[in-house]
Every structure is written in C-alpha cells, then in structure tokens.
Amino acid sequence: MRNLYRILITLVLLLSMAVNAVALEQKSMSRYSSECAEASWTEVSGNRTINTHLSLTKTDDGTSVYFNSYISGPNYWSNKWGSTYTKDGVFKISKNLDSASLSEIEMEVYYYSYDEMGIYTSGTETLTLKADWTGVGETSESSSKYISKQNDYTSKSSESYLSRKATATGSINNFNLGTSSYAWLSSSTRTYMSMEK
C-alpha cells in the first residue's frame, strides 16, 4: 500500500512539474504577407515627355496606391502625385503572378505646374485610375531564415519572396496609357516567432 502511495505522489509531482514547465514557456507567433504591383509609362510627343508611375501594395488590412505623373517640355513642366489607402477589394493578383488588376478607383492628387509664361499654379483634382498586369517570363524565388538565442529567449524569423517581370496597360480618366515601359509583380511572406522559458 505504501508503495502505491509513493507511486501516486511521484506521478503527481511529475505532472505538477510538467504543468509548471508549460506555464513558464511563453510563445508568440505572427505572420505577415504582402502583394505588390508597379508600372511605369513613358510617352514622348514632339518636345514633350510624360512619365507616369503607379504602384500598389496589398496586405491583410487593405491596399495602398501611389501615383505620380511628370510632364516636361522646353519651357514648362507639371507634376501630379497622390496616394490613397482602401480596404475595398480593388486589387487582385494571382498566386503565381500570372496576372494582376486594379479595378477603377478614384484618387485625389496634388498638382503643380510652371507654364511657358512663367506662371506657377497648384491645387488638387480627382483622377480615375485603372490598370492590368500580365506576368512575363519565369518567376524568381528567394527565402531567408534567422535564429537568435540569448539565455532563455529564442527568436526566429523567415521570409519568402516571389517576383516576376510583367507588362501593364492602364488608363487615367479613360485616357489610354498604352503598354508600360516597365512593370513588376511580387509577393512576400514573413513569419516571426519568439519563445521564452
């Protein structure tokens, strides 16, 4: 009988130690993902050059959109730029980066210009933007891992990155921008974990 009690007490102590060990061990993990698309258009008409750039970044929370357009000539120039953030599903991109699309979106932008008469103007206006991307060639993949240990604290991080060249078409206020001079698609996933005993 005494042996049975000893066995029971030993089991209780071992169980208590295991519970305490689990309680003392603290873990946390977080995961972040993002998908991006960007494109640039260049148009030369006579002595006038128009450079337009559009970039998007989509996360679990929403999509950020950035726009910039610069027009230059012999005696004048103008610039329009702006950014917006939306939780609407305006940006879609395939997992293998075959395609992506920005559905029609309105954005308020700032502008300032200097004309041939030496007159400077500035203000804001609303633009309607739309764009589509098509992946070109092979995808490029990369990944990295990092581990740090200090006393009872351990942290780990890992990242995977996928990218692909692309072509893009777009429009501003229903004006066709034509085919991009540069376009790119990418996606990334980051994972962070920490553990303390």
C-alpha positions as CSV (number, residue, x, y, z in Angstrom):
1,M,0.0,0.0,0.0
2,R,2.8,2.3,0.9
3,N,4.4,1.6,-2.5
4,L,1.2,2.6,-4.2
5,Y,1.1,5.9,-2.3
6,R,4.7,6.6,-3.2
7,I,3.9,5.9,-6.9
8,L,0.9,8.2,-6.8
9,I,2.8,11.0,-5.1
10,T,5.6,10.7,-7.6
11,L,3.2,10.9,-10.5
12,V,1.5,14.0,-9.0
13,L,4.9,15.7,-8.6
14,L,5.9,14.8,-12.2
15,L,2.6,16.1,-13.5
16,S,3.0,19.3,-11.5
17,M,6.5,19.9,-12.8
18,A,5.3,19.3,-16.4
19,V,2.4,21.8,-16.0
20,N,4.7,24.4,-14.4
21,A,7.2,23.9,-17.3
22,V,4.5,24.5,-19.9
23,A,3.2,27.5,-17.9
24,L,6.7,29.0,-17.8
25,E,7.2,28.6,-21.5
26,Q,5.8,31.6,-23.4
27,K,5.5,31.5,-27.2
28,S,4.3,34.1,-29.7
29,M,4.0,33.9,-33.5
30,S,2.9,36.4,-36.1
31,R,2.7,36.1,-39.9
32,Y,2.6,38.9,-42.5
33,S,2.0,38.8,-46.2
34,S,2.0,41.4,-48.9
35,E,1.5,41.5,-52.7
36,C,2.8,44.3,-54.9
37,A,2.5,45.6,-58.5
38,E,4.1,48.6,-60.1
39,A,4.3,50.0,-63.6
40,S,5.8,53.0,-65.4
41,W,4.8,54.5,-68.7
42,T,6.9,56.9,-70.8
43,E,5.5,58.9,-73.7
44,V,7.4,61.3,-75.9
45,S,5.4,63.6,-78.2
46,G,7.5,66.2,-80.0
47,N,9.4,68.1,-77.4
48,R,7.1,66.9,-74.6
49,T,7.9,63.9,-72.3
50,I,5.3,62.3,-70.0
51,N,6.5,59.9,-67.3
52,T,3.7,58.1,-65.3
53,H,4.2,55.7,-62.4
54,L,1.7,53.6,-60.5
55,S,2.5,51.2,-57.6
56,L,0.2,49.2,-55.3
57,T,0.8,47.2,-52.1
58,K,-1.8,44.8,-50.7
59,T,-1.7,43.4,-47.1
60,D,-4.3,41.6,-45.0
61,D,-5.6,45.0,-43.9
62,G,-6.0,46.8,-47.2
63,T,-4.4,48.2,-50.3
64,S,-2.1,51.3,-50.6
65,V,-2.0,53.0,-54.0
66,Y,0.6,55.6,-55.1
67,F,0.5,57.6,-58.3
68,N,2.9,60.1,-59.9
69,S,2.9,61.8,-63.3
70,Y,5.5,64.3,-64.6
71,I,5.3,66.3,-67.8
72,S,8.3,68.2,-69.1
73,G,9.0,70.5,-72.1
74,P,11.4,73.2,-73.1
75,N,9.9,76.0,-71.0
76,Y,7.3,74.3,-68.8
77,W,6.7,71.4,-66.5
78,S,3.9,69.9,-64.4
79,N,3.6,67.2,-61.7
80,K,0.7,65.3,-60.3
81,W,1.1,62.9,-57.4
82,G,-1.0,61.3,-54.7
83,S,-1.6,58.2,-52.6
84,T,-4.6,56.5,-51.0
85,Y,-5.5,53.6,-48.8
86,T,-8.6,51.5,-49.2
87,K,-10.0,48.3,-47.6
88,D,-12.1,47.7,-50.7
89,G,-11.0,44.7,-52.9
90,V,-9.8,46.9,-55.7
91,F,-6.5,45.0,-56.3
92,K,-6.3,41.3,-57.3
93,I,-3.2,39.3,-58.1
94,S,-2.8,35.6,-58.9
95,K,-0.6,33.5,-56.6
96,N,1.8,32.5,-59.4
97,L,2.0,36.2,-60.5
98,D,0.5,35.4,-63.9
99,S,-1.8,38.5,-63.7
100,A,-3.0,41.4,-61.6
101,S,-5.6,44.1,-61.9
102,L,-6.5,47.4,-60.3
103,S,-10.3,48.0,-60.8
104,E,-11.4,51.5,-61.4
105,I,-10.6,53.7,-58.4
106,E,-10.9,57.5,-57.8
107,M,-7.9,59.2,-56.2
108,E,-7.4,62.8,-55.1
109,V,-4.0,64.1,-56.3
110,Y,-2.0,67.2,-55.8
111,Y,-0.7,69.1,-58.9
112,Y,1.7,72.0,-59.5
113,S,2.9,73.4,-62.8
114,Y,5.0,76.1,-64.4
115,D,4.0,77.2,-67.9
116,E,5.7,79.0,-70.8
117,M,4.5,82.3,-69.5
118,G,6.3,81.7,-66.2
119,I,3.0,81.3,-64.2
120,Y,3.0,78.8,-61.4
121,T,-0.2,77.1,-60.4
122,S,-1.1,74.4,-57.8
123,G,-4.1,72.6,-56.4
124,T,-5.9,69.3,-56.2
125,E,-8.0,67.2,-58.6
126,T,-9.6,63.8,-58.7
127,L,-8.4,61.2,-61.1
128,T,-9.9,57.9,-62.1
129,L,-7.2,55.1,-62.4
130,K,-7.3,51.6,-63.8
131,A,-4.6,49.1,-64.7
132,D,-3.9,45.5,-65.6
133,W,-0.7,43.5,-65.4
134,T,0.4,40.3,-67.2
135,G,3.4,38.3,-66.0
136,V,6.2,37.7,-68.4
137,G,8.9,35.0,-68.3
138,E,9.9,32.9,-65.3
139,T,9.3,33.8,-61.6
140,S,12.2,34.4,-59.3
141,E,12.1,32.9,-55.8
142,S,14.2,33.6,-52.7
143,S,14.0,32.8,-49.0
144,S,15.9,33.5,-45.8
145,K,15.9,32.4,-42.2
146,Y,17.2,33.9,-39.0
147,I,17.6,32.5,-35.5
148,S,18.7,34.3,-32.4
149,K,19.3,32.7,-28.9
150,Q,20.1,34.6,-25.8
151,N,19.8,32.9,-22.4
152,D,16.2,31.6,-22.2
153,Y,15.0,33.7,-25.1
154,T,14.8,32.4,-28.7
155,S,13.5,34.3,-31.7
156,K,13.1,33.0,-35.2
157,S,12.2,34.8,-38.5
158,S,11.7,33.6,-42.0
159,E,10.9,35.3,-45.3
160,S,10.0,34.0,-48.7
161,Y,9.9,36.3,-51.8
162,L,8.4,35.7,-55.2
163,S,8.8,38.2,-58.1
164,R,8.2,38.3,-61.9
165,K,8.6,40.8,-64.7
166,A,5.4,42.0,-66.3
167,T,3.8,44.2,-68.9
168,A,1.0,46.6,-67.9
169,T,-1.8,48.6,-69.5
170,G,-3.6,51.4,-67.8
171,S,-5.8,54.5,-68.1
172,I,-6.3,57.9,-66.4
173,N,-9.7,59.4,-66.7
174,N,-10.4,56.9,-69.6
175,F,-7.2,58.1,-71.4
176,N,-5.3,55.0,-72.5
177,L,-1.7,55.0,-71.3
178,G,-0.7,52.2,-73.7
179,T,1.8,49.5,-72.8
180,S,4.2,50.1,-69.9
181,S,7.9,50.7,-70.3
182,Y,8.5,48.9,-67.0
183,A,6.3,46.6,-64.9
184,W,6.9,44.2,-62.0
185,L,4.8,41.9,-59.8
186,S,5.9,40.4,-56.4
187,S,4.6,38.8,-53.2
188,S,6.3,38.1,-49.9
189,T,5.5,36.2,-46.6
190,R,7.2,36.9,-43.3
191,T,6.9,34.8,-40.1
192,Y,8.2,35.8,-36.7
193,M,8.3,33.6,-33.6
194,S,9.6,34.2,-30.1
195,M,9.9,31.8,-27.2
196,E,10.9,32.4,-23.6
197,K,11.4,29.8,-20.8
